[in-house]
Amino acid sequence: MTTVNEDNPESFRLLMEEPTERPSASFSYSNWVSNIKKSTQDAYESKPISHWILLLLSGVSMLTAFPASSLLSRLYFSNGGQSKWIISWVAVAGWPITCLILLPTYIFRKTKPTPLNTKLVLSYIVLGFLSAADNLMYAYAYAYLPASTSSLLASSSLAFSALFGYLIVKNPMNASVINSIVIITGAMAIIALDSSSDRYDYVSNRQYFLGFFWDIMGSALHGLIFALSELVFVKLLGRRFFHVALEQQVMVSLVAFAFTTLGMVVSKDFQGMAHEAKSFKGGESQYIQVLVWSAVTFQLGVLGATAVLFLASTVMAGVLNAVRVPITSIAAVILLHDPMSGFKILSLILTFWGFSSYIYGSSSPPPSSQASSSP
């Protein structure tokens, strides 16, 4: 035990500093909250207010437009729609919406389009092809799974975003992030074991597990697209201006639209749209409304995700993309009367746990930075 000479201020100072050094080796919730507040304050002061307003609007767009798009896609199939290519095509048919937002930046801010080069064109083609494939995979999930189930399975994109972000963009990964991946994987396994409680009567076991499989594959591809998009920003575009992010979204959606249009032509689904509209529950008018609003909401969601990716990082985009999962699940139970079993509730709770672990792990500074910052 250290003895103190009250007449010696230096020894008194050393004693007072001893207790504050020992807890640094263990976790302290109050210190973590303090660090979060400080990092948040520093981040807020480092950017103009317009940056945070745009980030807020982009996040809100992700959390509202994506759930609406998911519900409309499920509504298409439940009301008589049959084509996976149509719902995939509709997802990217709204690409001119981004053009309407991009063009004013050229006019009023007097910016010029980003010059195209071989690497940039190839990256747009690859991302566009992957986006088209991703939409088709999710279309199979919407065709055979309840919206609440497909959205819960889609939360695995958070784990894939963390994994691909680590492998491709070199984003940090710590024990908390790994823990979130394990927890979310367990939540997906619970849904697989409870398949009998929410399978539609007209869906066979093979179709259900086909939807399950393509939902997971679509989530994996979604995580890969997030990481590759951030890599394009960092390596090829340099995160220069927001209009560059809009340009990327226009080009990727346009390429995806071209691929899905080709798929529609080969499968002759354009000819089948008139027949679908006549037999659609609610009539041709509702058929058109479902497809149009599906195109609008999906494009707004992707536009918001692209903005978040540009303004923040893959981490923030992955977190918001995962947070929309419970929103979609709850909305599907209320609006579409999806079944909500005890296993699905447990899966939702585990998913929240995984989200929390991921957010904590992503917001915690690496040990090296903690060591360097210590006196």
N, C-alpha and C positions, 0 to 999 in steps of 0.2 A: 504493500500500500504506500502511496506517495505521501510524504509528510510535507506540511506547508509551513513556511515561515511567514507569518502575517506581515512582517516588516519588509518582506521581499516581494514586490509586485510581480516579478518575473515568474517565481515559483507558483504564485497564485494563478497567473494566467495559464501556465502549463497544466495545472490541475483542472481548470475550467474547460480546457480544450479536450481533455481525455475522453469524457463521455460522448462528445460529438463525433469522435473518430471511430469508435467501436461499432455503432449501428450501421456504418457504411458497408460492412461485409454482408449484412442480411437485408432482406426486403423490408421497406418501410412504406406503408400506404400513404402516410402524410407527405413523405419526401417525394413519392411518385406523383401525387397530386400537385405538389408544389412545382415539380419539374415540368409537368404538363402545362400548368398555368404560365410558367415562365416561357416555355418554348412556344406556346400559343400566342402570348403577348409579343414575343420577338418576331414570330412569323407575320402577325397582323401588322406590326409597325414597318416591316420590310417591304410591304406591297401597298400600292394605292388602293383607295376604297373601291374604285371601279373593278379592280381585280376580284375582290371578295364578293361584290354584288353579282358579277358574272359567274363566279364559282357557285354561289348560292342558287342562282337561277338554273344553272346547268344541273346541279344536284337535284333540285326539285323536279326538273324535267325527267331525269332518270327515274325518280321514285314515283312518278305519276304516269308517265307515258308508257314505260315498259310494262307495268301491271295491266294497264288498259289494253295494250296490244296483246298480251297473253290471254286475257279474258275474251277478247274479240276473236282470236284465233280458235280458242276452244268453242266459242259460240258458232263459228262457221261450221265446224264438224258436227256439233250436236244438233244443228238445225238442218242437216242434210248435205253439207258440203263433203266432197269425197277426195278432191285432188290435193295431194301434198305439194305439187308444183305450183298450183295457184296461190296457196298461202305463202309459199316461199317467194314467188314473184311479187306478190303484193307487198312483202316486207321491204323490198328495195325499190318499188315503183314510186315511192315518194321522194326520190333523190332530188327532183327540182326544188323542193322546199329549201334545201340547203343553199341552192343557187340563189334563191330570192333573198337569203340572208347574206350571202357572200357578195353579190353585186354592189350593194350600197357601200361596202368598204372600199371598193375600187373607185367609186364615184366621189364620195364625200371625204375619204381619207387620202385620196390620190395615191393609193398603193398600186403596185403592178403585180400581175400574176407571177408566181414562182417559175423560173425557167425549168423546163423539163430536161432531164438527161436520162441516159440508159438505165442507170441504177434506180432512179426514182420511178420511171415507167414500169420497170420490172417489179418493183415493190408494190405498186398499185395493182398490177395484174395478179400478183400472188395473194395480196390481201383481199382483193375482190373475189377471186376464186374461192378462197377459204371462207369468206363471208357467205357466199352463195351456198357452199356445202354446209355451213353451220345452220343456215336458215332451213335447209331441207331436212337436216337431222332433227331440229326442233319441231318441224311440221309433223314428223312421225310421232313425236312425243305427244303433241296436242291431239293427234287423231285417236290415240289409244289410251291416254291417261287423263284423269281429272286434272283441272288446272292447278289445284292446290298441290297435288302430288308432283306434277311436272315442275312446278316452281321450286318445291323443296329439293328435288333432285338437281335442279339447276344451280342450287347454292354451292354445289361442288366446284363451280367455276372459280370460287374464291381460293380453294386449295390449288387448283391448276394455275391461277393467276400468280400465286405466291411461288409455286414451283418454277414456272416458266420465267417469271420475273427474276428469280435467282439465277437460273441457268443462262438466260439470254441477255438480260439487262444488268445483271450483277447486283440486283437489289439485295439488301441484307436479309438473312434468315436466321432466327434464333430459336431457342427452345419453345417459346410461346407460340411462334408461327407454326412450328412443327406440331405442337400440341393441338392447334386449331385444325390442322389437316387431318390428324388422327380422329378427332372428335367428329368432324363433319363426315368423314368416311364411315364412322360408326352409325351416324344418323341415317346415312343412305342405306346401310345394311338393314336397319330396322324397318325402313319402308319396304325393302325387298321381301322381308319375312312376313310382312302384313299385306301382301298383295291381294289376298282374297276379300278384304274388307272394303276396298274401293274400286274394284274392277267392274266396269259396266257389263251388263248382261249380254250385250251384243258383241263384246270383245272377248276373244278367245285367250287362253293362257299364253299361247305363242305370240299373239299380237301385243298383249300386255308387256311381256318381257322384251319384245322387240322395241316397244316404245320406251321402256326402261333403259335398254341398252343405248338407243340413239340419243336419249336425253343426256346420259352420262358422257357419251362421245361428243355431243354438241357442247357440253360444258367444258370439256377438255379443250376443244377447238376454240371456244370462246376465250379461255384463259391464254391460249397461244396467240390469238389475234391481239389481245390487249398488250402482251409483251412485245410482239413484233411491231405494233403501232408505236409504242414508246421508243423502240429501237430506231424506227424511221425518224421520229422527231429528233432524237439525240444525235444520230450519225449522219443523216442526210439533210434534215431540215433545220437542225440547230435550235429548235424551240424559239424561233425568232419572233413571230407575230401570230396573233390569233387567226388572222385570215389564212395563214398557212395551214392551220388545223382544219379550217373549213374547206380549203382546197383539197386536202387529203380525203376528207369525208365525201366530197362530191365525186372525186375520181374513183375511190373504192366502191361507192354505191353504184356508180355508173357501170363499172366493170362487172359487179355482182348482178346488176340488172341485165346486162348483156348475156351473161352465162345462164341466168334463170329464164330469160326470154328464149334462148336456144333450147333449153329443156322443155319449155312449154310448147314450142313448135314441134320438136321431135315426138313428144308424148301426145300431141294433138289436143291439148287441154284448152287451147283458145276456142276451138270449135265446141267443146263441151260446156263452156261457161253459160251459153244460152239455155241449155237443157237444165243445168244446175239451178239457174235463177228461177225457172218456172216451177221446179219441184221443191224449192227452198221453203222451209217453214217460215211463214211471215210474208212470203211473196217476193217479187223481183225487187221492189223498193228496198226492203230490208236487206236483201242480198247485196245490193249495190252499196248501201250504207255501211254494212259490216266490212266489205272489202276496202272502201274508201277510207274509213276511220282506222282500219288496221294499218293502211299505208301511212297515214298521217302520224298516228301515235308511235309506230315503230321508228319512223325517221326522226321524230323529235327525241325519242329516247336515245337513239344512237348518236344524234347530234349532241345531246347533253353529255353522253359518255365520252365522246371525243373531246369536248371542251374540258371536262374534268381531267382527262388524261393529259391534256396540254397544260392546264393551269396548275395541276397538282402532280400526280404520279400514278403509276399502276396500282399502288397500294390504295389510294383514295378511291380510284375507279372500281377496284375490286371490292372494297368495303361497301360502297353504295350499291353496286350491282348485287351484292349479297343481302343487303338490308331490304331491298325490294321484295325479297322472297316471302317473308312473313306478311307483307302488305298484300301481295298477290294471293297468298293462301287464305287470309281472312276475307278478302273481297270475294274470292271464289266460293267460300262457304256461304256468305251472305247473299250474293247475287245469283250464283249458279247452283246453289244448294248442294255443293260438293260434300261428300261424307267426310267427317272428321273423327277418326277412331282414336282410342287411347294411344296406340302405337304412333300415330301420326303426330299427336300432341307431344309425345315424348321426343320424337324426332325434331319437332320444331324447337323444343327447349334445348336439346343438344346443339342444334344449329345456332341458337342465340349464344350458347356457351362458346362454341367455336368462333363466332364473330367477335365476342369480347376478348378471347385469347389472342385472336389475330390483331385486333386493334391495339391491345396492350403491347404485343410483341413488335408491332410496326412503329409504335410511338416511342418505344424505349430506346435510348441511345446505346450504341454498341459498347461493350466493356472497355475497348481501347480508348474511346472518347471520354468515358467516365474516369479512367485512370489518368489520362492526360489533363483533365480539368481539375483533378484533386490537387490541393496544395502540397 
